[in-house]
Amino acid sequence: MSCRRRAAALVALYPPAWRDRYGQEFVALLEDTGVQLRQVLDVLPAAARAWIRPAAHLHDRAARMRASVTATLFAWVTVVAGAVVFGQLHDDPAPGFPAGGGLRALSVACAVASASLVVLGGMPLAGAVVRASGRRVRTIAALGVPVVAAAGFLTLAAAVTRLVPHSPRPGTGVGATWFLALTAVGCAAALAAAAGPASALRRTPVAGRPLVLALAAGAGATVLIATATTSGLAAVLVPAAVWPSTPGDLPTTLLAYGAGMALTLVVAATSCVRGLRAAASSPGSGRGQG
């Protein structure tokens, strides 16, 4: 891949409004400096910040809300993918920990409620996008990507759970290798699931009440999926840390999973807060300010 293509790929990670304003200049800068690992590591967090904290001088009120919806969606589906992998591969109860069953039940209930809230909150926005696009097939297909991605990933996760032998040691499931492999596949499926609706929203920008409803639903869904992730992780980590019947140190993969989910939840929560602040601001605020 040429240097210009690598530079363009990095610039594509930024929100559309940022690319329109700074894209050509940034591509030229990256071509001059070269696109090496250092540049990639600098761009990735900067692009994430641009999505999480949309610049007021580049976005009007509705555009800031759309950027927050997109960032929240990406973060939420990533957490859900991780939670699904975790639940599939660590469903073996730990001995001597009677509260484990209750924590797992709470995790499942909160995950289902979170997904239901996202669907209910996203339907008005999806309908508005379809109507604004003139019911284009491309837009409808993009909005259907999450269903295809979720079905494919859940089928794969169920197959691995059935076919791969589980370790006799509680808290390790099918082992670190399969856990990490499915986590990577889950993240890829999550990105695909979020990219479809995000591209439809970018091509057919909408404003008004559907965006506010989607942001409010995203905030509630983030709280619920955070509860689901925490309770599911506690059902495995608490007996591994406390109960003598669960020998060994805390599984490193589980600690890494917990840290990754916590960081992603922070991204989702921050995006929701900023989107709701934009929704509460006066309609005239946005471009040319800040």
N, C-alpha and C positions, 0 to 999 in steps of 0.2 A: 504494500500500500504506500502510495506517495505521501510526502510530507503534507501536501495541501489537503489530501483526503483525510489524513489523520487529524489535522487541525479542524477541518470541517466537521468531523465526527464529534470532536470535543465541544465545539461551539453548539452543535445540535442538542447538547445536554441542557442548555439554558432555556428559559421560557421564551416564547415567540417575541414578546415585546423587547426583551433584552437583546435578542438576536437582530431584530430590526434596527436597533439603535447602535449596537456595538459590534455586531457580528463580523462585518468586513474588516474593521480595524483589528479585531482580535485574531482573525485568521492570518492577516498579514504579520502580526506580531509573532504568532506561533511559527510561521514559516521562517521568520528571521532567526528565532531562538532555537528552532528544532523541536520536535515533539518526542520527548524522552519520558522515562518513568517519572522524573521529577515534575514535569509539566502536568502529566496525567494526575499525579497525586495532589497537585495544587488546584487543578480544575474541578475535580470531583466534589470536594466539599464546598467550593465556591458556587458551583452550579446548584448544589442542594440548597445552599443559603438563598440563592436567587428565587428558587421555587417556594421555600418556606417563608421567606420575608420579601414579598414582591415590592419593588421600589415604587413609591407613590408617584414619582415624576415620570415613570414609564407606563403606568397602568392607571386607567380610570377606576372608579369604584367597582363596577361589574367585572372588569378584568382582574382586579386583585382577588375578588371572590372566586372567579373561575380558577385562578392559579392556586388558591388555597384548596379548592375542591379537588383539583388534580393531585396536589402533593399529599393531601389526606388519603385519597384513594390508593395511591401507590404505597404509602406506609401501611395502611390498614390491610390491604391484601397480602403484603409481605408478612405481617404478623399472623394473619389467618393461616397462610401456608405453613409457617413454622409451627403453629399450634396443631394443625392437622398432622404434620409429620410426628410431632411429639406425642400426640394422643395415639397414633397408630402403632408407634414403635415402643412406647413405654406404658402399655396397658396392663402389664403384669403387676398385681398388688404386692406391696412390700409386707413381709411378715412382721407381726407385732405392732402394726400401726393402724388401729381401727378407724381413725379419722380419714384415712386415705380414700375410702369409698365415697365419703361425703364430699371431699375436696374434688374428686374426679366428677361427681355428679354436678357440683356447682360449676365446674369448668365447662362441661358440656352444655348446661343450661344457659350460661352466659354467652357462650360462643354462638349458640342457635339464636338467642335473642339479638345479639350484635348483628349477625347476618340478616335477620329479618328486618331490623331497623335500617340497615343499609339499602335493602331492596325497596322497602316502603318509602324511604326518603329519596331514593334515586329515581323512582318511577316517574314522578312529575317532571324531573329534569330531563330524563330520557325522552319523555313524550314531547317536551318543548323543543328539544334538539331535532327530533324526527319531523315535527311540524315545520320548524324553521328551515330545515333542509329541503323541504318539498318532498319528503318521504323518499329520498334517494336510497337506492339499494346499498350503496357503499356505506352510508351512514348507519343504516339498520344492521348491516353485517358487522361493523365496528362495535356497535353496542352489544352484539351477540357473542363477541369474543370471550367474555368472562365465563359464559356457560360452557363453551367448548373447552377452554383451558382448565376449568375446575373439574369437568367430567373426566378429562384425560388424566389429570394428576391424581384424582381420587381413585381411579381404576388402577393406576400404577402402584399407589401406596397400598391399596388393599391386596394387590397381587404379591408385593414384597412381604407384607405381613403374614400372608398365608404360606408362602413358599420358603421363606428364609427361616431357619431354626432360630429360636430365641435363646439368648444366653441364660444359664441357670442362675446367674447372679442378678438379684433384684436391681432395678434402676438402669440396666444396660441394654434392655430390649434386644434388638437384632445385632447390636454391636456398633462401634463407632463408625466403621467404614460405611455401612449401609445407611446409618443415620445421617452422616454428612453428605452422602451422595443424594439421598432423597431430599435433604434440606436444600441442596443446590438446585435440584430439579424443581422443587416447590417454589423457590425464589424466582426461577425463570418463568414458571407458569403464572406466578403472581404478577410479575412485570408485564407479561403478555395480556393478562386479564385486565390490568389497569390501563395498559397502553391503548387498547381498543376504544373504550369510552373517552379517554383523554384526547385521542386524535379526533374523534367525532365532535367533542366539545370545542376543540381548537379550530376545526374547519367551519363549524356552525356556532359562533358565539351567541349565547343567550343571556338574558339578564332578568332581574326581578325576583318574584316570590319563589320560583323553583330552585334558584341558587341558595336562597336563605334556608329553605326546607332541607336541601341537601347538606348544607353546613351544619345545621342543628342535628340532623340525623347522624352525621359523621362524628359530632362531638359525643353524642350518647353512645354510638357504636364503639368509639375509642375507649370510653370508660368500661363498657361491658367486656370488650376483648382483652383489656388490661387485667380485669378481674379473672377472666377465664385463664389467661396465661399464667398469672401469679398462682392461682389455686392449683392448676395442673402441675406446675413446676414444684410447688410445695409438697404435693403428694409423693414426689419422688425424692426430692432433696432432703426433706426433714428426716425421714428414716435413715437415709444414707449418712447423715451427719450425726444423728443422735442415738439411734437404736444399735445396741451391740450385735443384734442378729444380722445387721447389714454391714459386713466387713469392708474394709478398704477406705480409701479417701473418696472425696466427692468426685464423681466422673467429670473429667475436664470438659468433655463435649457438652455436658449439661450446663456447666458454668458459662461456657462460651455462648451457648444458646440463650441463656438468661440475659447475659450482657447485650447480645445483639437485639433481642426482643425489647429490652428496656430502651435502648437507643432509638429503635424504630418507633416505639410508642411516644417517645418525647417529640419526634418529628411530627407524628400525627396530631398530637395535642397542640403543639405550637402552631401548626398550620390551621387547625380549627379555630384557635383563639384569634389569630390574625384575620382569618376570613370573617369571623363574626364581628370583629371590630370594624372591618370594612363595611359590613352590612349595616352596622349601627351608625356609621358616619353619614354626613349629609351627602345627598346625591351629587352635589357639585364638586365634592372633593376629589382629588385624583391628579390628573395630568397638570403639569405645571406647578405642582406644589411639592414641598418636601425637599 
